[in-house]
Amino acid sequence: MKEHFVAVMKGVAITINPEIKIYDLTHQIPPFNVWEAALTLYNTINYWPSSTVFVSVIDPGVGTDRKSIVTKTKSGHFIVSPDNGIITFIADEDGIEAIRLIDETRNRRPGSENCYTFHGRDVYVYTGAKIASGMITYDDVGPLYPGEITRINYQKALYQGGIIQGTIMKTEEPFGNLVTNISGELLKKIPGLDYDIKLNVEIWEKGQHRYKDVLAYVKSFGYAVHSSPLIYIDSSGFAAVALNQGNFAEQYFIGSGSNWLIRISTP
């Protein structure tokens, strides 16, 4: 990283506990992109041991009245973050046991009360390190969250009238594969689904039609003709669209996020 911010946050954690173990998930989330942060957490968290503490700081609302929270998932993981939609997909798919507001009168780096632009250093990693070190319990974080958390609006995957509809969640770099939120189990609702079957694929952006073709459903890339588009189930168990040894997103000018919808059906 070019700037000092990551090193500063690690320094705060190590000052609290020199024995604490710190791992970097990524520092490549596009600036202000809460969607990417939420998806990265969702795709990562269940591969880590229960009780792991995650600190996620994509925080365009820093210094405002947006809330700071610690989420405890049903799997026993902890996520320290702003309440700006970062835990949307985890809440929807994995489930939340509890959410607590961070009481900054107790859980804030001493002397930082008049700093409003670096809560990652002053609140989040400070609180996360104290939890991970056993210096505070989850109950010590602060009061239970009242009401509903902030969520990102997106099309959840569904099967209706012979058509499966969902969201293009991610464009995988550098390959340009489009990963959806349509699970392999949901895809099986298509009558007669089997490898080498042909499927209609249509893609919209903000209601505008962007792509339509008939694609082969294959087990893996090597079962498709070179440079041909295909549908497969990715390593996380979700339907994805790719171009065999090519870049689907670049070739067809397709993106990802809540504005990008996909429909799959039989011809």
Secondary structure by P-SEA (a helix, b strand, c coil): cccaaaaaaaaaaaaacccbbbbbcccccccccaaaaaaaaaaccccccccbbbbbcccccccccccccccccccbbbbbcccccccccccccccccccccccccccccccccccccccccccaaaaaaaaaacccccccccccccccccccccccccccccbbbbcccccccccbbbbcccccccccccccccccbbbbbbbbccccccbbbbbbbcccccccccccccccccccbbbbbbcccccccccccccccccbbbbbbcc
